[in-house]
């Protein structure tokens, strides 16, 4: 890594520390309860926004969902280079931030289809397994038709998961309305597949590709490659075999 990269990391770490420190300072001053700070930290897509979000919450008390969604949009636009303003602290009010986000959305510059398809995280990618998390319907569909395709169809293979269908309704309902996060998993190694075969002799092949859905209450649902719901005991055994917490 070059000196420029190291400088960026150092500055970003300092910004995060300062932002969280600012939020805690409001608690010490009695302007913010510990419970409110915890809520605002969860609402922030990045710790570096905690200080600004805390200040806005104290002074304006906007709707928490509206605040979270707007900051998330700004974060996405800033990372994609769509916003003229990179530092959220330059926005004096929540309305100022919302106006900038609305301007980008209305300009048609917001996010291209390619951007949406690329909005996913790769958590694990080694010779044992692949784990990816989609953040948009477009990304979910792309992953379902490529890395996690399983079901045979006329064109080769596709995904049976409803969150990968062409229509966005299922994914959007789960992700945006119910706040469910999906972890798409493909088992690669013969060693793990043999362990799955021993544990699930009749349907281990269906478990080579699995979608784990983490609900807001931390409960986990699971769906195999044919979109059959897994039982709690199956999920527990599956996670143990893969070494997942």
C-alpha positions as CSV (number, residue, x, y, z in Angstrom):
1,X,0.0,0.0,0.0
2,X,1.4,3.5,-0.9
3,X,1.7,6.5,1.4
4,X,-1.4,8.1,0.0
5,X,-3.5,5.0,0.8
6,X,-2.1,4.9,4.3
7,X,-2.9,8.6,4.8
8,X,-6.5,8.0,3.7
9,X,-7.0,5.1,6.1
10,X,-5.4,7.1,9.0
11,X,-7.6,10.1,8.3
12,X,-10.8,8.0,8.0
13,X,-10.1,6.2,11.3
14,X,-9.6,9.6,13.0
15,X,-12.8,10.8,11.5
16,X,-14.7,7.8,12.8
17,X,-13.2,8.1,16.3
18,X,-14.0,11.8,16.4
19,X,-17.6,11.3,15.2
20,X,-18.4,8.6,17.8
21,X,-16.6,10.7,20.5
22,X,-18.9,13.6,19.6
23,X,-22.0,11.4,20.1
24,X,-20.7,10.2,23.5
25,X,-20.1,13.8,24.4
26,X,-23.7,14.7,23.9
27,X,-24.6,11.8,26.3
28,X,-22.2,13.2,28.9
29,X,-23.8,16.7,28.5
30,X,-27.3,15.2,29.0
31,X,-28.4,16.2,25.6
32,X,-28.8,12.6,24.4
33,X,-29.7,9.4,26.3
34,X,-27.6,6.3,26.0
35,X,-30.5,4.5,24.4
36,X,-30.9,7.2,21.8
37,X,-27.2,7.1,21.0
38,X,-27.4,3.3,20.5
39,X,-30.4,3.8,18.2
40,X,-28.6,6.4,16.2
41,X,-25.4,4.3,15.9
42,X,-27.6,1.5,14.4
43,X,-29.2,4.0,12.1
44,X,-25.8,5.1,10.7
45,X,-24.5,3.3,7.6
46,X,-21.0,4.2,8.8
47,X,-19.6,5.2,12.3
48,X,-18.2,8.5,10.8
49,X,-21.8,9.8,10.5
50,X,-22.7,9.3,14.2
51,X,-21.7,12.8,15.4
52,X,-23.7,14.5,12.6
53,X,-26.7,12.3,13.1
54,X,-26.6,12.9,16.9
55,X,-26.5,16.7,16.4
56,X,-29.4,16.6,13.9
57,X,-31.5,14.3,16.2
58,X,-31.0,16.7,19.2
59,X,-31.9,19.8,17.3
60,X,-34.5,18.7,14.9
61,X,-35.9,15.2,15.9
62,X,-36.6,14.0,12.3
63,X,-38.3,10.7,11.7
64,X,-35.7,8.0,12.5
65,X,-36.5,5.9,9.4
66,X,-36.4,9.0,7.2
67,X,-33.1,10.0,8.7
68,X,-31.5,6.6,8.3
69,X,-32.7,6.2,4.7
70,X,-31.5,9.7,3.7
71,X,-28.1,9.2,5.3
72,X,-27.8,5.8,3.6
73,X,-28.6,7.3,0.2
74,X,-26.1,10.1,0.8
75,X,-23.4,7.6,1.8
76,X,-24.0,5.7,-1.4
77,X,-24.0,8.8,-3.6
78,X,-20.8,10.1,-1.9
79,X,-19.0,6.8,-2.5
80,X,-20.1,6.7,-6.1
81,X,-18.9,10.3,-6.7
82,X,-22.5,11.5,-7.4
83,X,-22.6,14.2,-4.6
84,X,-20.8,17.5,-5.0
85,X,-20.5,17.6,-1.2
86,X,-18.4,14.7,0.3
87,X,-18.4,15.8,4.0
88,X,-21.8,15.4,5.6
89,X,-20.8,18.0,8.3
90,X,-21.2,20.7,5.6
91,X,-25.0,20.2,5.8
92,X,-26.3,22.4,8.6
93,X,-29.8,20.9,8.8
94,X,-31.5,17.6,7.9
95,X,-33.4,19.5,5.2
96,X,-30.1,20.5,3.6
97,X,-29.0,16.9,3.3
98,X,-32.4,15.8,2.1
99,X,-32.4,18.5,-0.6
100,X,-29.0,17.3,-1.9
101,X,-30.2,13.7,-2.0
102,X,-33.4,14.7,-3.8
103,X,-31.5,16.8,-6.3
104,X,-29.3,13.8,-7.2
105,X,-32.4,11.5,-7.5
106,X,-34.3,13.9,-9.6
107,X,-31.3,14.7,-11.9
108,X,-31.1,11.1,-13.1
109,X,-27.5,10.9,-12.1
110,X,-28.2,8.9,-9.0
111,X,-27.4,5.2,-9.7
112,X,-27.2,3.3,-12.9
113,X,-28.3,-0.2,-13.4
114,X,-24.7,-1.3,-13.4
115,X,-24.2,0.4,-10.0
116,X,-27.3,-1.3,-8.6
117,X,-26.1,-4.7,-9.9
118,X,-22.7,-4.2,-8.2
119,X,-24.2,-3.3,-4.8
120,X,-23.3,-6.4,-2.9
121,X,-20.6,-7.5,-0.4
122,X,-18.3,-10.5,-0.7
123,X,-17.8,-11.7,2.8
124,X,-16.0,-15.0,2.1
125,X,-14.4,-16.2,-1.1
126,X,-12.0,-19.1,-0.7
127,X,-11.6,-22.7,-1.7
128,X,-14.1,-23.8,0.9
129,X,-17.1,-21.5,0.3
130,X,-18.4,-18.3,-1.1
131,X,-20.6,-15.9,0.9
132,X,-22.2,-12.8,-0.6
133,X,-24.7,-10.2,0.6
134,X,-26.9,-8.3,-1.9
135,X,-28.1,-4.8,-1.0
136,X,-30.4,-4.2,-4.1
137,X,-32.8,-6.4,-6.1
138,X,-30.6,-5.9,-9.1
139,X,-27.6,-7.3,-7.2
140,X,-29.6,-10.2,-5.8
141,X,-30.8,-11.2,-9.3
142,X,-27.4,-10.9,-10.7
143,X,-25.9,-13.1,-8.0
144,X,-28.7,-15.6,-8.3
145,X,-28.2,-16.1,-12.0
146,X,-24.4,-16.4,-11.7
147,X,-22.6,-17.4,-8.6
148,X,-25.6,-19.1,-7.0
149,X,-27.4,-20.5,-9.9
150,X,-28.6,-24.0,-9.1
151,X,-31.9,-25.0,-10.6
152,X,-31.9,-26.4,-14.2
153,X,-33.9,-24.5,-16.8
154,X,-34.2,-24.1,-20.5
155,X,-31.3,-21.6,-20.7
156,X,-29.0,-23.7,-18.4
157,X,-29.3,-22.8,-14.7
158,X,-31.1,-20.2,-12.7
159,X,-32.0,-19.5,-9.0
160,X,-35.2,-20.7,-7.3
161,X,-35.1,-18.0,-4.6
162,X,-37.9,-15.5,-5.0
163,X,-35.5,-12.7,-4.1
164,X,-33.7,-13.3,-7.4
165,X,-36.8,-13.2,-9.6
166,X,-37.1,-10.6,-12.4
167,X,-39.8,-8.7,-10.5
168,X,-38.3,-6.8,-7.5
169,X,-41.3,-7.1,-5.2
170,X,-40.1,-10.0,-3.1
171,X,-36.5,-8.7,-2.4
172,X,-37.7,-5.2,-1.8
173,X,-40.3,-6.3,0.7
174,X,-37.9,-8.4,2.6
175,X,-34.9,-6.0,2.5
176,X,-36.6,-2.5,2.8
177,X,-39.9,-3.2,4.6
178,X,-38.9,-6.1,6.9
179,X,-35.2,-5.2,7.3
180,X,-34.1,-8.7,6.4
181,X,-30.5,-9.3,5.3
182,X,-29.7,-12.2,3.0
183,X,-26.5,-14.2,3.0
184,X,-26.1,-16.2,-0.2
185,X,-23.8,-19.2,0.4
186,X,-22.2,-21.7,-2.0
187,X,-20.2,-24.6,-0.7
188,X,-17.1,-25.3,-2.8
189,X,-14.9,-27.9,-1.1
190,X,-15.3,-31.6,-1.4
191,X,-14.6,-31.9,2.3
192,X,-17.6,-29.7,3.3
193,X,-19.8,-31.4,0.7
194,X,-19.0,-34.8,2.2
195,X,-19.9,-33.5,5.6
196,X,-23.2,-32.2,4.3
197,X,-23.8,-35.6,2.6
198,X,-23.2,-37.4,6.0
199,X,-25.6,-35.0,7.8
200,X,-28.2,-34.7,5.1
201,X,-27.9,-37.9,2.9
202,X,-31.2,-37.4,1.1
203,X,-30.9,-33.7,0.2
204,X,-27.3,-32.6,0.7
205,X,-27.0,-31.5,-2.9
206,X,-29.7,-28.9,-2.3
207,X,-27.6,-27.5,0.6
208,X,-24.6,-26.8,-1.7
209,X,-26.4,-23.5,-2.3
210,X,-28.2,-21.8,0.6
211,X,-29.8,-18.4,1.3
212,X,-29.7,-17.5,5.0
213,X,-32.1,-14.7,6.0
214,X,-31.2,-12.8,9.1
215,X,-34.3,-11.1,10.6
216,X,-34.2,-7.9,12.8
217,X,-34.8,-10.0,15.9
218,X,-31.6,-12.0,14.9
219,X,-33.7,-15.1,14.1
220,X,-32.3,-16.9,11.0
221,X,-34.4,-18.5,8.3
222,X,-32.8,-20.7,5.6
223,X,-33.7,-21.8,2.1
224,X,-31.9,-24.4,0.1
225,X,-31.1,-24.4,-3.6
226,X,-34.6,-25.4,-4.5
227,X,-36.1,-22.7,-2.2
228,X,-37.3,-25.2,0.3
229,X,-37.3,-23.8,3.8
230,X,-34.8,-25.4,6.2
231,X,-35.8,-26.4,9.7
232,X,-34.1,-24.7,12.7
233,X,-32.2,-28.0,13.4
234,X,-31.0,-28.1,9.8
235,X,-29.9,-24.5,9.9
236,X,-28.0,-25.2,13.2
237,X,-26.3,-28.3,11.7
238,X,-25.5,-26.6,8.4
239,X,-23.9,-23.6,10.2
240,X,-21.8,-25.9,12.4
241,X,-20.5,-27.8,9.4
242,X,-19.5,-24.6,7.7
243,X,-18.1,-23.0,10.9
244,X,-20.5,-20.1,10.8
245,X,-21.6,-18.3,14.0
